[in-house]
Amino acid sequence: MREIISSKRVPGSKSPVSQATRGGGLIFVGGQMPRDLVSGEIVSGALQQARISLAHCLAILEDAGSGAEKVLRTDVFLTDLSAKDAVNEVFTDIFGDCPPARNLVEVSEIGENAIVEIGLVALS
């Protein structure tokens, strides 16, 4: 049976979910759009979008009782593959030299003005 974990710190968006699902010893955080936590608006620039999107995921993970150190894999959706360097910079800042495995997926559209969206899988 899967348990749904929502985060009050992450506003609703057009993202698949603003919550996590726990089951089988894992936590799955759906892709998070890069919306500012206060205004709810999409932030500009790939670097800032990657920071916000990953921060959203980690906030949900923390509310689920887990943390960055338990992240096994991340799924990064990019509307522009040139944003890969910004994503790498953010992941190095958060995870150091040993970031979790990443699945970079180029998509045609995430949402209006969005370049980067991140989801993750972590140990419960």
MOPAC internal coordinates of N, CA, C and O (Angstrom, degrees):
PM7 1SCF
backbone

  N    0.0000 0     0.00 0     0.00 0    0    0    0
  C    1.4449 1     0.00 0     0.00 0    1    0    0
  C    1.5272 1   109.75 1     0.00 0    2    1    0
  O    1.2310 1   120.78 1   -43.56 1    3    2    1
  N    1.3167 1   116.12 1   136.44 1    3    2    1
  C    1.4613 1   120.42 1  -178.34 1    5    3    2
  C    1.5207 1   110.45 1   -97.71 1    6    5    3
  O    1.2310 1   121.66 1   -39.49 1    7    6    5
  N    1.3191 1   114.42 1   140.51 1    7    6    5
  C    1.4526 1   121.72 1   177.73 1    9    7    6
  C    1.5281 1   108.52 1  -106.12 1   10    9    7
  O    1.2310 1   120.09 1   -45.75 1   11   10    9
  N    1.3257 1   117.44 1   134.25 1   11   10    9
  C    1.4631 1   122.42 1   177.89 1   13   11   10
  C    1.5244 1   108.34 1   -94.09 1   14   13   11
  O    1.2310 1   120.65 1   -49.05 1   15   14   13
  N    1.3200 1   116.36 1   130.95 1   15   14   13
  C    1.4638 1   122.36 1   179.67 1   17   15   14
  C    1.5240 1   107.42 1  -120.98 1   18   17   15
  O    1.2310 1   120.32 1   -61.12 1   19   18   17
  N    1.3229 1   116.99 1   118.88 1   19   18   17
  C    1.4640 1   118.78 1   179.09 1   21   19   18
  C    1.5247 1   108.93 1  -107.46 1   22   21   19
  O    1.2310 1   121.55 1   -23.04 1   23   22   21
  N    1.3199 1   114.65 1   156.96 1   23   22   21
  C    1.4585 1   121.17 1  -179.52 1   25   23   22
  C    1.5150 1   109.07 1  -117.28 1   26   25   23
  O    1.2310 1   120.46 1   -55.03 1   27   26   25
  N    1.3199 1   116.73 1   124.97 1   27   26   25
  C    1.4560 1   120.55 1   177.73 1   29   27   26
  C    1.5257 1   111.03 1   -72.93 1   30   29   27
  O    1.2310 1   120.14 1   163.62 1   31   30   29
  N    1.3319 1   117.34 1   -16.38 1   31   30   29
  C    1.4647 1   120.99 1  -177.97 1   33   31   30
  C    1.5226 1   112.82 1   -82.90 1   34   33   31
  O    1.2310 1   120.10 1   169.91 1   35   34   33
  N    1.3179 1   117.42 1   -10.09 1   35   34   33
  C    1.4597 1   120.23 1  -177.46 1   37   35   34
  C    1.5231 1   108.62 1  -114.12 1   38   37   35
  O    1.2310 1   120.32 1   -66.24 1   39   38   37
  N    1.3448 1   117.00 1   113.76 1   39   38   37
  C    1.4661 1   118.99 1  -178.03 1   41   39   38
  C    1.5227 1   111.50 1   -68.29 1   42   41   39
  O    1.2310 1   120.59 1   -26.26 1   43   42   41
  N    1.3128 1   116.48 1   153.74 1   43   42   41
  C    1.4563 1   121.33 1   176.36 1   45   43   42
  C    1.5158 1   110.06 1   -60.75 1   46   45   43
  O    1.2310 1   120.53 1   -28.18 1   47   46   45
  N    1.2996 1   116.59 1   151.82 1   47   46   45
  C    1.4603 1   120.75 1  -179.61 1   49   47   46
  C    1.5153 1   108.34 1  -150.40 1   50   49   47
  O    1.2310 1   121.20 1     5.48 1   51   50   49
  N    1.3269 1   115.31 1  -174.52 1   51   50   49
  C    1.4578 1   120.15 1   175.79 1   53   51   50
  C    1.5235 1   110.47 1   -82.50 1   54   53   51
  O    1.2310 1   120.77 1  -174.51 1   55   54   53
  N    1.3245 1   116.13 1     5.49 1   55   54   53
  C    1.4481 1   122.27 1   177.72 1   57   55   54
  C    1.5298 1   109.31 1   -66.03 1   58   57   55
  O    1.2310 1   119.58 1   -21.85 1   59   58   57
  N    1.3377 1   118.41 1   158.15 1   59   58   57
  C    1.4706 1   119.42 1   179.80 1   61   59   58
  C    1.5304 1   113.08 1   -53.15 1   62   61   59
  O    1.2310 1   120.16 1   136.01 1   63   62   61
  N    1.3152 1   117.30 1   -43.99 1   63   62   61
  C    1.4679 1   121.02 1   177.05 1   65   63   62
  C    1.5205 1   109.57 1  -151.26 1   66   65   63
  O    1.2310 1   120.81 1   -26.62 1   67   66   65
  N    1.3083 1   116.06 1   153.38 1   67   66   65
  C    1.4584 1   121.35 1   169.55 1   69   67   66
  C    1.5255 1   106.33 1  -116.79 1   70   69   67
  O    1.2310 1   121.48 1  -130.33 1   71   70   69
  N    1.3025 1   114.78 1    49.67 1   71   70   69
  C    1.4579 1   122.21 1  -177.76 1   73   71   70
  C    1.5240 1   108.76 1  -158.06 1   74   73   71
  O    1.2310 1   121.45 1    -2.46 1   75   74   73
  N    1.3064 1   114.82 1   177.54 1   75   74   73
  C    1.4585 1   120.70 1   179.02 1   77   75   74
  C    1.5219 1   109.14 1  -122.79 1   78   77   75
  O    1.2310 1   121.40 1   -19.89 1   79   78   77
  N    1.3170 1   114.93 1   160.11 1   79   78   77
  C    1.4557 1   121.90 1   174.02 1   81   79   78
  C    1.5210 1   107.10 1  -121.65 1   82   81   79
  O    1.2310 1   120.41 1   -50.37 1   83   82   81
  N    1.3436 1   116.82 1   129.63 1   83   82   81
  C    1.4547 1   120.81 1   178.28 1   85   83   82
  C    1.5257 1   108.36 1  -110.64 1   86   85   83
  O    1.2310 1   120.97 1   -46.21 1   87   86   85
  N    1.3240 1   115.75 1   133.79 1   87   86   85
  C    1.4563 1   120.71 1   177.41 1   89   87   86
  C    1.5176 1   110.16 1  -172.58 1   90   89   87
  O    1.2310 1   120.27 1   -37.49 1   91   90   89
  N    1.3089 1   117.09 1   142.51 1   91   90   89
  C    1.4609 1   121.50 1   176.89 1   93   91   90
  C    1.5171 1   113.97 1    61.42 1   94   93   91
  O    1.2310 1   119.99 1  -149.25 1   95   94   93
  N    1.3385 1   117.62 1    30.75 1   95   94   93
  C    1.4606 1   120.95 1   178.19 1   97   95   94
  C    1.5171 1   114.23 1    81.53 1   98   97   95
  O    1.2310 1   120.04 1  -175.34 1   99   98   97
  N    1.3522 1   117.53 1     4.66 1   99   98   97
  C    1.4581 1   121.65 1  -179.46 1  101   99   98
  C    1.5242 1   110.47 1  -122.30 1  102  101   99
  O    1.2310 1   121.32 1   -22.94 1  103  102  101
  N    1.3102 1   115.08 1   157.06 1  103  102  101
  C    1.4610 1   121.99 1   173.00 1  105  103  102
  C    1.5214 1   107.10 1  -119.93 1  106  105  103
  O    1.2310 1   120.95 1   -50.74 1  107  106  105
  N    1.3193 1   115.78 1   129.26 1  107  106  105
  C    1.4571 1   121.95 1   179.45 1  109  107  106
  C    1.5297 1   108.10 1  -111.43 1  110  109  107
  O    1.2310 1   120.19 1   -61.76 1  111  110  109
  N    1.3209 1   117.24 1   118.24 1  111  110  109
  C    1.4588 1   121.66 1   176.17 1  113  111  110
  C    1.5130 1   107.70 1  -103.72 1  114  113  111
  O    1.2310 1   120.22 1   -59.48 1  115  114  113
  N    1.3197 1   117.18 1   120.52 1  115  114  113
  C    1.4604 1   121.15 1  -179.90 1  117  115  114
  C    1.5188 1   111.31 1   -66.09 1  118  117  115
  O    1.2310 1   120.52 1   -17.96 1  119  118  117
  N    1.3127 1   116.62 1   162.04 1  119  118  117
  C    1.4564 1   121.38 1  -178.93 1  121  119  118
  C    1.5164 1   112.45 1   -54.80 1  122  121  119
  O    1.2310 1   120.58 1   -48.28 1  123  122  121
  N    1.3180 1   116.49 1   131.72 1  123  122  121
  C    1.4577 1   121.53 1  -178.38 1  125  123  122
  C    1.5215 1   110.73 1  -109.06 1  126  125  123
  O    1.2310 1   120.87 1   -54.54 1  127  126  125
  N    1.3230 1   115.95 1   125.46 1  127  126  125
  C    1.4647 1   120.90 1   177.57 1  129  127  126
  C    1.5194 1   109.38 1   -75.72 1  130  129  127
  O    1.2310 1   120.68 1   -30.20 1  131  130  129
  N    1.3201 1   116.31 1   149.80 1  131  130  129
  C    1.4714 1   121.15 1  -174.10 1  133  131  130
  C    1.5325 1   113.18 1   -80.29 1  134  133  131
  O    1.2310 1   120.80 1  -112.06 1  135  134  133
  N    1.3242 1   116.08 1    67.94 1  135  134  133
  C    1.4630 1   121.17 1   178.86 1  137  135  134
  C    1.5242 1   109.63 1   -99.35 1  138  137  135
  O    1.2310 1   121.05 1   -41.39 1  139  138  137
  N    1.3112 1   115.59 1   138.61 1  139  138  137
  C    1.4497 1   121.47 1   176.19 1  141  139  138
  C    1.5319 1   108.90 1   -61.83 1  142  141  139
  O    1.2310 1   120.26 1   -43.00 1  143  142  141
  N    1.3372 1   117.11 1   137.00 1  143  142  141
  C    1.4604 1   121.30 1  -176.37 1  145  143  142
  C    1.5265 1   112.25 1   -66.99 1  146  145  143
  O    1.2310 1   119.66 1   154.33 1  147  146  145
  N    1.3222 1   118.25 1   -25.67 1  147  146  145
  C    1.4665 1   121.36 1  -178.06 1  149  147  146
  C    1.5237 1   111.08 1   -90.64 1  150  149  147
  O    1.2310 1   120.61 1   124.23 1  151  150  149
  N    1.3263 1   116.43 1   -55.77 1  151  150  149
  C    1.4676 1   120.11 1  -174.56 1  153  151  150
  C    1.5246 1   113.27 1   -83.26 1  154  153  151
  O    1.2310 1   120.05 1   154.03 1  155  154  153
  N    1.3190 1   117.51 1   -25.97 1  155  154  153
  C    1.4586 1   121.24 1  -175.76 1  157  155  154
  C    1.5191 1   113.51 1    79.39 1  158  157  155
  O    1.2310 1   120.53 1  -177.97 1  159  158  157
  N    1.3337 1   116.59 1     2.03 1  159  158  157
  C    1.4592 1   121.22 1  -179.71 1  161  159  158
  C    1.5321 1   110.92 1   -85.28 1  162  161  159
  O    1.2310 1   120.60 1   -29.71 1  163  162  161
  N    1.3445 1   116.46 1   150.29 1  163  162  161
  C    1.4669 1   121.42 1   174.27 1  165  163  162
  C    1.5258 1   107.79 1   -65.67 1  166  165  163
  O    1.2310 1   120.34 1   -50.18 1  167  166  165
  N    1.3289 1   116.96 1   129.82 1  167  166  165
  C    1.4633 1   120.38 1   177.93 1  169  167  166
  C    1.5278 1   108.78 1   -81.00 1  170  169  167
  O    1.2310 1   120.45 1   -19.94 1  171  170  169
  N    1.3294 1   116.74 1   160.06 1  171  170  169
  C    1.4608 1   119.22 1  -177.11 1  173  171  170
  C    1.5207 1   111.35 1   -98.62 1  174  173  171
  O    1.2310 1   120.72 1   -28.64 1  175  174  173
  N    1.3390 1   116.22 1   151.36 1  175  174  173
  C    1.4570 1   122.41 1   176.77 1  177  175  174
  C    1.5152 1   113.13 1    87.43 1  178  177  175
  O    1.2310 1   121.07 1   -41.13 1  179  178  177
  N    1.3358 1   115.55 1   138.87 1  179  178  177
  C    1.4625 1   121.39 1  -176.96 1  181  179  178
  C    1.5268 1   112.62 1   -62.36 1  182  181  179
  O    1.2310 1   119.87 1   139.43 1  183  182  181
  N    1.3326 1   117.85 1   -40.57 1  183  182  181
  C    1.4619 1   120.45 1  -178.08 1  185  183  182
  C    1.5187 1   110.49 1   -63.54 1  186  185  183
  O    1.2310 1   120.26 1   131.26 1  187  186  185
  N    1.3266 1   117.11 1   -48.74 1  187  186  185
  C    1.4615 1   120.78 1   179.82 1  189  187  186
  C    1.5264 1   110.76 1   -65.77 1  190  189  187
  O    1.2310 1   120.05 1   141.86 1  191  190  189
  N    1.3245 1   117.51 1   -38.14 1  191  190  189
  C    1.4620 1   120.13 1   178.52 1  193  191  190
  C    1.5260 1   111.13 1   -64.08 1  194  193  191
  O    1.2310 1   120.37 1   138.82 1  195  194  193
  N    1.3338 1   116.91 1   -41.18 1  195  194  193
  C    1.4636 1   119.97 1   178.09 1  197  195  194
  C    1.5296 1   110.69 1   -63.83 1  198  197  195
  O    1.2310 1   120.08 1   138.04 1  199  198  197
  N    1.3371 1   117.46 1   -41.96 1  199  198  197
  C    1.4734 1   121.10 1   178.36 1  201  199  198
  C    1.5296 1   111.24 1   -61.02 1  202  201  199
  O    1.2310 1   120.79 1   132.20 1  203  202  201
  N    1.3271 1   116.10 1   -47.80 1  203  202  201
  C    1.4659 1   120.64 1  -177.82 1  205  203  202
  C    1.5280 1   110.71 1   -65.56 1  206  205  203
  O    1.2310 1   120.16 1   134.31 1  207  206  205
  N    1.3257 1   117.29 1   -45.69 1  207  206  205
  C    1.4576 1   121.19 1  -177.63 1  209  207  206
  C    1.5316 1   111.32 1   -61.83 1  210  209  207
  O    1.2310 1   120.62 1   135.39 1  211  210  209
  N    1.3338 1   116.42 1   -44.61 1  211  210  209
  C    1.4608 1   119.31 1   179.02 1  213  211  210
  C    1.5300 1   110.67 1   -68.49 1  214  213  211
  O    1.2310 1   119.99 1   142.12 1  215  214  213
  N    1.3368 1   117.63 1   -37.88 1  215  214  213
  C    1.4634 1   120.83 1   177.34 1  217  215  214
  C    1.5268 1   110.82 1   -61.46 1  218  217  215
  O    1.2310 1   120.26 1   139.70 1  219  218  217
  N    1.3393 1   117.11 1   -40.30 1  219  218  217
  C    1.4636 1   120.70 1   176.59 1  221  219  218
  C    1.5320 1   110.40 1   -59.54 1  222  221  219
  O    1.2310 1   120.87 1   131.59 1  223  222  221
  N    1.3335 1   115.94 1   -48.41 1  223  222  221
  C    1.4697 1   120.39 1  -179.76 1  225  223  222
  C    1.5199 1   111.31 1   -59.31 1  226  225  223
  O    1.2310 1   120.71 1   135.13 1  227  226  225
  N    1.3354 1   116.25 1   -44.87 1  227  226  225
  C    1.4668 1   120.11 1  -177.34 1  229  227  226
  C    1.5272 1   111.54 1   -68.67 1  230  229  227
  O    1.2310 1   119.70 1   147.15 1  231  230  229
  N    1.3379 1   118.19 1   -32.85 1  231  230  229
  C    1.4669 1   121.25 1   176.07 1  233  231  230
  C    1.5255 1   110.51 1   -63.84 1  234  233  231
  O    1.2310 1   120.84 1   136.79 1  235  234  233
  N    1.3250 1   116.00 1   -43.21 1  235  234  233
  C    1.4648 1   120.34 1   178.26 1  237  235  234
  C    1.5287 1   109.96 1   -65.21 1  238  237  235
  O    1.2310 1   120.75 1   137.55 1  239  238  237
  N    1.3299 1   116.17 1   -42.45 1  239  238  237
  C    1.4609 1   120.66 1   179.15 1  241  239  238
  C    1.5265 1   110.80 1   -61.06 1  242  241  239
  O    1.2310 1   120.54 1   137.02 1  243  242  241
  N    1.3342 1   116.57 1   -42.98 1  243  242  241
  C    1.4661 1   120.92 1   178.61 1  245  243  242
  C    1.5221 1   110.80 1   -62.50 1  246  245  243
  O    1.2310 1   120.20 1   137.82 1  247  246  245
  N    1.3373 1   117.23 1   -42.18 1  247  246  245
  C    1.4594 1   120.50 1   177.42 1  249  247  246
  C    1.5207 1   111.97 1   -64.18 1  250  249  247
  O    1.2310 1   120.78 1   156.83 1  251  250  249
  N    1.3333 1   116.11 1   -23.17 1  251  250  249
  C    1.4642 1   121.19 1   177.80 1  253  251  250
  C    1.5270 1   111.90 1   -85.06 1  254  253  251
  O    1.2310 1   120.61 1   179.10 1  255  254  253
  N    1.3502 1   116.43 1    -0.90 1  255  254  253
  C    1.4612 1   120.23 1   178.07 1  257  255  254
  C    1.5089 1   113.80 1    87.33 1  258  257  255
  O    1.2310 1   119.93 1  -162.94 1  259  258  257
  N    1.3118 1   117.75 1    17.06 1  259  258  257
  C    1.4556 1   121.98 1   178.19 1  261  259  258
  C    1.5277 1   108.10 1  -119.27 1  262  261  259
  O    1.2310 1   120.33 1    11.78 1  263  262  261
  N    1.3287 1   116.98 1  -168.22 1  263  262  261
  C    1.4576 1   119.60 1  -178.68 1  265  263  262
  C    1.5148 1   112.12 1  -159.54 1  266  265  263
  O    1.2310 1   121.53 1    -4.59 1  267  266  265
  N    1.3272 1   114.68 1   175.41 1  267  266  265
  C    1.4680 1   121.41 1  -177.55 1  269  267  266
  C    1.5290 1   112.27 1   -56.76 1  270  269  267
  O    1.2310 1   120.58 1   146.63 1  271  270  269
  N    1.3222 1   116.49 1   -33.37 1  271  270  269
  C    1.4659 1   120.08 1  -177.74 1  273  271  270
  C    1.5289 1   112.59 1   -67.59 1  274  273  271
  O    1.2310 1   119.90 1   165.53 1  275  274  273
  N    1.3377 1   117.79 1   -14.47 1  275  274  273
  C    1.4674 1   121.39 1  -179.12 1  277  275  274
  C    1.5296 1   113.38 1  -101.73 1  278  277  275
  O    1.2310 1   120.33 1  -175.52 1  279  278  277
  N    1.3319 1   116.97 1     4.48 1  279  278  277
  C    1.4641 1   120.45 1  -179.71 1  281  279  278
  C    1.5301 1   109.36 1   -70.49 1  282  281  279
  O    1.2310 1   120.77 1   -51.99 1  283  282  281
  N    1.3248 1   116.13 1   128.01 1  283  282  281
  C    1.4581 1   122.38 1   179.72 1  285  283  282
  C    1.5186 1   112.18 1   -98.78 1  286  285  283
  O    1.2310 1   120.73 1   142.53 1  287  286  285
  N    1.3234 1   116.21 1   -37.47 1  287  286  285
  C    1.4664 1   120.72 1  -173.00 1  289  287  286
  C    1.5187 1   108.96 1  -154.95 1  290  289  287
  O    1.2310 1   121.09 1   -32.44 1  291  290  289
  N    1.3102 1   115.51 1   147.56 1  291  290  289
  C    1.4587 1   120.40 1   174.06 1  293  291  290
  C    1.5232 1   109.00 1  -128.00 1  294  293  291
  O    1.2310 1   121.46 1   -32.95 1  295  294  293
  N    1.3042 1   114.81 1   147.05 1  295  294  293
  C    1.4586 1   121.61 1   174.07 1  297  295  294
  C    1.5191 1   106.85 1  -112.28 1  298  297  295
  O    1.2310 1   120.67 1   -59.28 1  299  298  297
  N    1.3245 1   116.32 1   120.72 1  299  298  297
  C    1.4646 1   122.12 1  -177.31 1  301  299  298
  C    1.5159 1   107.92 1  -114.34 1  302  301  299
  O    1.2310 1   120.85 1   -61.69 1  303  302  301
  N    1.3205 1   115.99 1   118.31 1  303  302  301
  C    1.4619 1   122.05 1   179.82 1  305  303  302
  C    1.5206 1   107.72 1  -101.26 1  306  305  303
  O    1.2310 1   120.86 1   -55.72 1  307  306  305
  N    1.3255 1   115.96 1   124.28 1  307  306  305
  C    1.4647 1   122.11 1  -176.55 1  309  307  306
  C    1.5169 1   110.07 1  -123.23 1  310  309  307
  O    1.2310 1   120.58 1   -46.59 1  311  310  309
  N    1.3312 1   116.49 1   133.41 1  311  310  309
  C    1.4643 1   119.00 1   173.03 1  313  311  310
  C    1.5232 1   110.02 1   -85.81 1  314  313  311
  O    1.2310 1   120.71 1   169.10 1  315  314  313
  N    1.3327 1   116.25 1   -10.90 1  315  314  313
  C    1.4710 1   121.55 1  -179.36 1  317  315  314
  C    1.5320 1   107.32 1  -145.97 1  318  317  315
  O    1.2310 1   120.30 1   -66.15 1  319  318  317
  N    1.3259 1   117.03 1   113.85 1  319  318  317
  C    1.4708 1   120.39 1  -176.88 1  321  319  318
  C    1.5317 1   113.10 1   -63.76 1  322  321  319
  O    1.2310 1   119.81 1   164.59 1  323  322  321
  N    1.3317 1   117.97 1   -15.41 1  323  322  321
  C    1.4666 1   118.94 1   176.53 1  325  323  322
  C    1.5325 1   111.08 1   -68.44 1  326  325  323
  O    1.2310 1   119.70 1   168.23 1  327  326  325
  N    1.3255 1   118.18 1   -11.77 1  327  326  325
  C    1.4706 1   122.40 1   176.86 1  329  327  326
  C    1.5301 1   111.73 1   -77.79 1  330  329  327
  O    1.2310 1   120.35 1   176.17 1  331  330  329
  N    1.3365 1   116.93 1    -3.83 1  331  330  329
  C    1.4674 1   121.14 1  -177.41 1  333  331  330
  C    1.5297 1   112.11 1   -58.09 1  334  333  331
  O    1.2310 1   119.57 1   140.46 1  335  334  333
  N    1.3293 1   118.42 1   -39.54 1  335  334  333
  C    1.4680 1   120.86 1   179.89 1  337  335  334
  C    1.5207 1   111.60 1   -63.65 1  338  337  335
  O    1.2310 1   120.25 1   140.88 1  339  338  337
  N    1.3195 1   117.13 1   -39.12 1  339  338  337
  C    1.4681 1   120.85 1   177.85 1  341  339  338
  C    1.5206 1   110.10 1   -64.29 1  342  341  339
  O    1.2310 1   120.44 1   136.95 1  343  342  341
  N    1.3270 1   116.77 1   -43.05 1  343  342  341
  C    1.4683 1   120.89 1   178.26 1  345  343  342
  C    1.5235 1   110.00 1   -61.88 1  346  345  343
  O    1.2310 1   120.15 1   134.94 1  347  346  345
  N    1.3325 1   117.32 1   -45.06 1  347  346  345
  C    1.4637 1   120.58 1   179.16 1  349  347  346
  C    1.5261 1   111.40 1   -59.35 1  350  349  347
  O    1.2310 1   120.26 1   139.07 1  351  350  349
  N    1.3366 1   117.11 1   -40.93 1  351  350  349
  C    1.4614 1   120.88 1   179.30 1  353  351  350
  C    1.5264 1   111.55 1   -62.47 1  354  353  351
  O    1.2310 1   120.44 1   135.20 1  355  354  353
  N    1.3111 1   116.76 1   -44.80 1  355  354  353
  C    1.4683 1   121.10 1  -179.64 1  357  355  354
  C    1.5287 1   110.80 1   -65.26 1  358  357  355
  O    1.2310 1   120.47 1   137.35 1  359  358  357
  N    1.3386 1   116.70 1   -42.65 1  359  358  357
  C    1.4584 1   119.68 1   179.80 1  361  359  358
  C    1.5297 1   111.25 1   -64.73 1  362  361  359
  O    1.2310 1   120.00 1   141.70 1  363  362  361
  N    1.3173 1   117.60 1   -38.30 1  363  362  361
  C    1.4702 1   120.91 1   177.47 1  365  363  362
  C    1.5225 1   110.34 1   -65.24 1  366  365  363
  O    1.2310 1   120.20 1   139.51 1  367  366  365
  N    1.3399 1   117.21 1   -40.49 1  367  366  365
  C    1.4654 1   121.02 1   177.59 1  369  367  366
  C    1.5252 1   111.86 1   -60.03 1  370  369  367
  O    1.2310 1   120.49 1   138.50 1  371  370  369
  N    1.3245 1   116.67 1   -41.50 1  371  370  369
  C    1.4751 1   121.32 1  -176.01 1  373  371  370
  C    1.5263 1   112.20 1   -84.03 1  374  373  371
  O    1.2310 1   120.35 1   134.31 1  375  374  373
  N    1.3209 1   116.94 1   -45.69 1  375  374  373
  C    1.4623 1   121.28 1  -170.95 1  377  375  374
  C    1.5308 1   114.22 1  -104.61 1  378  377  375
  O    1.2310 1   119.51 1   175.92 1  379  378  377
  N    1.3306 1   118.53 1    -4.08 1  379  378  377
  C    1.4536 1   121.43 1  -178.54 1  381  379  378
  C    1.5107 1   111.98 1    74.70 1  382  381  379
  O    1.2310 1   120.93 1    28.00 1  383  382  381
  N    1.3195 1   115.83 1  -152.00 1  383  382  381
  C    1.4633 1   120.76 1  -175.89 1  385  383  382
  C    1.5237 1   113.94 1   -78.22 1  386  385  383
  O    1.2310 1   119.99 1   172.05 1  387  386  385
  N    1.3282 1   117.62 1    -7.95 1  387  386  385
  C    1.4639 1   120.78 1  -178.74 1  389  387  386
  C    1.5308 1   110.54 1  -121.17 1  390  389  387
  O    1.2310 1   120.09 1  -116.51 1  391  390  389
  N    1.3504 1   117.44 1    63.49 1  391  390  389
  C    1.4643 1   118.69 1  -179.80 1  393  391  390
  C    1.5189 1   110.89 1   -67.70 1  394  393  391
  O    1.2310 1   120.62 1   -22.29 1  395  394  393
  N    1.3278 1   116.43 1   157.71 1  395  394  393
  C    1.4682 1   118.84 1   176.92 1  397  395  394
  C    1.5228 1   110.35 1   -65.31 1  398  397  395
  O    1.2310 1   121.55 1   -18.65 1  399  398  397
  N    1.3145 1   114.64 1   161.35 1  399  398  397
  C    1.4710 1   119.83 1   177.91 1  401  399  398
  C    1.5169 1   109.33 1   -58.70 1  402  401  399
  O    1.2310 1   121.06 1   -37.97 1  403  402  401
  N    1.3260 1   115.58 1   142.03 1  403  402  401
  C    1.4552 1   120.19 1  -179.58 1  405  403  402
  C    1.5135 1   110.81 1  -123.91 1  406  405  403
  O    1.2310 1   121.53 1   -38.83 1  407  406  405
  N    1.2958 1   114.68 1   141.17 1  407  406  405
  C    1.4546 1   122.17 1   174.86 1  409  407  406
  C    1.5280 1   105.93 1  -110.96 1  410  409  407
  O    1.2310 1   120.13 1   -76.81 1  411  410  409
  N    1.3437 1   117.36 1   103.19 1  411  410  409
  C    1.4615 1   121.69 1   179.89 1  413  411  410
  C    1.5243 1   108.91 1   -87.46 1  414  413  411
  O    1.2310 1   120.54 1   -58.09 1  415  414  413
  N    1.3177 1   116.57 1   121.91 1  415  414  413
  C    1.4572 1   121.58 1  -176.62 1  417  415  414
  C    1.5233 1   108.83 1  -121.75 1  418  417  415
  O    1.2310 1   120.43 1   -57.10 1  419  418  417
  N    1.3281 1   116.79 1   122.90 1  419  418  417
  C    1.4618 1   119.53 1   175.81 1  421  419  418
  C    1.5238 1   108.11 1   -85.80 1  422  421  419
  O    1.2310 1   121.32 1   -50.96 1  423  422  421
  N    1.3255 1   115.08 1   129.04 1  423  422  421
  C    1.4575 1   121.01 1  -179.97 1  425  423  422
  C    1.5268 1   109.10 1  -126.36 1  426  425  423
  O    1.2310 1   120.34 1   -21.49 1  427  426  425
  N    1.3088 1   116.96 1   158.51 1  427  426  425
  C    1.4639 1   119.40 1  -178.75 1  429  427  426
  C    1.5245 1   111.21 1   -78.92 1  430  429  427
  O    1.2310 1   120.27 1   147.08 1  431  430  429
  N    1.3274 1   117.08 1   -32.92 1  431  430  429
  C    1.4576 1   119.34 1  -178.87 1  433  431  430
  C    1.5223 1   110.12 1  -154.54 1  434  433  431
  O    1.2310 1   120.75 1   -44.92 1  435  434  433
  N    1.3185 1   116.16 1   135.08 1  435  434  433
  C    1.4645 1   121.54 1   173.92 1  437  435  434
  C    1.5208 1   107.63 1  -105.79 1  438  437  435
  O    1.2310 1   121.17 1   128.00 1  439  438  437
  N    1.2920 1   115.36 1   -52.00 1  439  438  437
  C    1.4522 1   123.04 1  -179.68 1  441  439  438
  C    1.5099 1   107.41 1  -174.15 1  442  441  439
  O    1.2310 1   120.59 1   -11.02 1  443  442  441
  N    1.2831 1   116.49 1   168.98 1  443  442  441
  C    1.4565 1   120.57 1  -177.39 1  445  443  442
  C    1.5213 1   111.81 1   -57.80 1  446  445  443
  O    1.2310 1   120.27 1   -57.78 1  447  446  445
  N    1.3194 1   117.09 1   122.22 1  447  446  445
  C    1.4724 1   124.88 1   178.68 1  449  447  446
  C    1.5282 1   114.30 1    68.33 1  450  449  447
  O    1.2310 1   119.27 1  -170.55 1  451  450  449
  N    1.3294 1   119.00 1     9.45 1  451  450  449
  C    1.4605 1   121.07 1   179.51 1  453  451  450
  C    1.5196 1   110.21 1   -93.88 1  454  453  451
  O    1.2310 1   121.00 1   -42.48 1  455  454  453
  N    1.3389 1   115.69 1   137.52 1  455  454  453
  C    1.4593 1   122.70 1   178.76 1  457  455  454
  C    1.5276 1   109.32 1  -110.78 1  458  457  455
  O    1.2310 1   120.24 1   141.89 1  459  458  457
  N    1.3281 1   117.15 1   -38.11 1  459  458  457
  C    1.4639 1   123.47 1  -173.07 1  461  459  458
  C    1.5125 1   110.35 1  -125.52 1  462  461  459
  O    1.2310 1   120.80 1   -44.10 1  463  462  461
  N    1.3362 1   116.07 1   135.90 1  463  462  461
  C    1.4604 1   121.88 1   171.79 1  465  463  462
  C    1.5213 1   106.60 1  -139.31 1  466  465  463
  O    1.2310 1   120.26 1   -45.06 1  467  466  465
  N    1.3208 1   117.10 1   134.94 1  467  466  465
  C    1.4696 1   121.45 1  -174.52 1  469  467  466
  C    1.5279 1   110.47 1  -124.56 1  470  469  467
  O    1.2310 1   120.86 1   -41.00 1  471  470  469
  N    1.3172 1   115.95 1   139.00 1  471  470  469
  C    1.4655 1   123.16 1   171.16 1  473  471  470
  C    1.5211 1   107.12 1  -130.40 1  474  473  471
  O    1.2310 1   119.66 1   -14.17 1  475  474  473
  N    1.3317 1   118.25 1   165.83 1  475  474  473
  C    1.4647 1   118.39 1  -178.77 1  477  475  474
  C    1.5258 1   112.39 1  -151.17 1  478  477  475
  O    1.2310 1   122.14 1   -15.57 1  479  478  477
  N    1.3273 1   113.50 1   164.43 1  479  478  477
  C    1.4571 1   123.11 1   174.31 1  481  479  478
  C    1.5278 1   106.33 1  -124.93 1  482  481  479
  O    1.2310 1   120.92 1   -48.72 1  483  482  481
  N    1.3335 1   115.84 1   131.28 1  483  482  481
  C    1.4641 1   120.21 1  -178.32 1  485  483  482
  C    1.5239 1   109.89 1  -138.51 1  486  485  483
  O    1.2310 1   121.18 1   -17.65 1  487  486  485
  N    1.3224 1   115.35 1   162.35 1  487  486  485
  C    1.4626 1   120.74 1   172.92 1  489  487  486
  C    1.5216 1   109.00 1   -70.92 1  490  489  487
  O    1.2310 1   121.04 1   -38.03 1  491  490  489
  N    1.3023 1   115.61 1   141.97 1  491  490  489
  C    1.4610 1   121.08 1  -179.60 1  493  491  490
  C    1.5247 1   110.79 1   -75.71 1  494  493  491
  O    1.2310 1   120.10 1   180.00 1  495  494  493

